[in-house]
Structures are given as structure tokens and as C-alpha cells.
């Protein structure tokens, strides 16, 4: 029985990740005959998880293999992405398609568990579709997450320490479903591996820039979690120990301190108050340009650098140097096939790629770097949200029929 559940889960996983697949393709991938695929598919169809269709544009003699498609509109999860300055909620259908989304700003106001949970619950409830079966809830958070219960052990930018985020969000949603929580960069790495710039590469590194820098490292297709699940904190890798910028972790010269949002804006002369790392930007005086924190501010520096602004160009080059040193260290340590730049680092790397490449050529061993490719995130700003959605689908993919039955009972 366990083996049967696993086989159904594997079939559904293929369709969830790869999209519509013919019975013939599924039989080849799973190493079974077509009659077995037919029987398994029939069970998933009866449960309302997939449907079968004739392939589009088929003509001529013979009976083409039916295509198995995920029931994206009928089966979904709620996914949440909590960044330092924004909250995003989405209803994501089986197959990874974002069906609807909502967003709200998050003020940089310190420990704000109650506010975040309340806002997310409002956004999430607004997305509930009575005609869609919600089979799970997943959330991405910008901090160190304890595996299993969604506890935020440490979120340095907002001062979160041991905050029961997953438990509290589950209560606020009132759906009778647990909330699975993961670190944003870990989830982004898995999403890029399954659907984005890392497809086909089992050894990859994903670097995510928000305010700080996070990392997700896959070795042999498996996330490198460490002893307690807090591995891959590449943002706190030391790159400039002599005269590095102070970091919120208490050290100096960490990768995120040298390449994060504050480093770039400070180097470009655009931080209104360098000491105010958790405050909202001050209102500009009459006649002065408003220079806020956040994604728009980072992208403005990148845009101005491309347009010839000397201070912005110098800032981008400086951050690119430190980013390149960090990536060179990672290449020497892990010999990845792909290094992917996501979040705000996607914009920074696109502008600073010459500096990054130069540092890698200077500091990474030739045999380690010769096959490493540097890529922009293919999922862009949705990488962590898609990763959160996949976390929400975990129970369904492990035991499709039982999970669907449980979700129906909970919905009633």
C-alpha cells in the first residue's frame, strides 16, 4: 500500500513540475508499462487531481497517447512570501500556476509578528475560492526557520527571535490547515531547480538578495540544510574582515553587509540616514529628491549607473567586486554547475557581471570554475513564492488520495 501511494505521488509530481505529459512519457520516466500508468492515472482522475486530454493538433491514423494534465483550477494551495518590506499572498494551482495574488507593504518597524499574521490572514482569506480544493499552505520567510513547526529562530533585519510564525498564521487563517514555512533562499533554490534557471543541474547555488543576502545550495538535487536546518547562510560568509561594513549579525564584512541593499545605497550616496537600518525612509525636504530604501531604490541605482551616473556606476562596481569574491569562495567550496542570482541580486548582477566575472577568474580555482555557469533567476520575483507553494503541495504529493480526502473533510 505504501509503495502504491508513493507511485501515485511520483506520477502526480511529474505532472505538477513538468506540466501536461503523455501517458507514454510518464511510462518512460517512471519505468513502468502503459497499462500501469493508465490504472494510476484513473485513480488520480477519480480524485479530481488530474484530467486526460487528447494532445492538441493531432491528425492522421492511430491513437495518440492521451495527455495527463494537472487540475490547476480545481486543486490549489495558498502561498505567502514575507520579505522585509512587502507581503505577498497567492493562490497557486497544481502545476505551479499562480492563479491570483495580493500584496501589501510591510513597514520596517521591528518585531511585527501580530501585524504580519493579521495582514497575511486577510490577504489569504480573500483568495479562497469555494470551487477550488485548498490542499495546503506554504510560506516563505526572510529568516532562519526551524524545520517542522515554522518557528522563526532568527530574522535579523526585523529583530525576530523565536517567533511562532507558522502556528500563529495557521490560527489566523482558520482553515484547519498547518502552515509549512521555509527560508526564502532555500525555497527559491528548489523552485529554480525544478522550474527555472537550474533545471537539469543537480548541483547549484541560488543567491537571493532582499535587504540582506540569503543562499540555497543543492548538492545532488538535495538541499544542503545542515545539522539543524539552518545551513547555507551565505550572507554571513566573511569576505572583508579588515575594514568591512558592520553586519546585523554582530560581525563585520559579511557578504550581505558588503553587497546588500544598504551597502549599494550607501556607496551611491543615497541613504537618508545610514544609522536608521530599520526605519522607514524620511520624507524629503522641499527641493530634495526622495531616496527611499527598497527594490525601487536599488533598481534606480542600477538604472542610473547604466545611464552614466558616476556615483551609481562606482557603487555598482564596488558591490560587484565583493559579490564576485563571495561567489568565488562558493565555487571553490561546492563546485556548482550553476550559480543563480535572484531577488534584488538579479538586478545587481545584471549590472555588475564584469566585476563578478573578473573576481571569479582571479580567485576561483580553474578546475572548479570551468563549468560553472552564472545565470539570472528565471522565476524572477516569483521564485520564493513558487517555492512556498511547492512547500504547500508537499503533503498532497506524498499521498495524493489521502491528502485530497483530508482536504475535502477540512473544507466541509
Secondary structure, DSSP 8 states (H G I E B T S, - for coil): -HHHHHHHHHHHHHHHHH-SEEHHHHHHHHT--HHHHHHHHHHHHHTTSEEEE--TT--SSS----EEEE-TTTEEEEEEEE-SSEEEEEEEETTTEEEEEEEEE----S--HHHHHHHHHHHHHHH--TTSEEEEEEEEESSEEETTTTEEEEETTTTEEEE-HHHHHHHHHTSS--EEEEEHHHHHHHHHHHHSTTTT-SSEEEEEESSSEEEEEEETTEE---SSS----GGG-BS-TTT--B-TTS-BSBHHHHHSHHHHHHHTT--S-TT-SSS------TTS-----SHHHHHHHHHHHHTT-HHHHHHHHHHHHHHHHHHHHHHHHH--SEEEEEEHHHHHHHHHHHHHHHHHHHHS-HHHHTT-EEEE-SSGGGHHHHHHHHHHTHHHHHSHHHHHHHHHHHH-
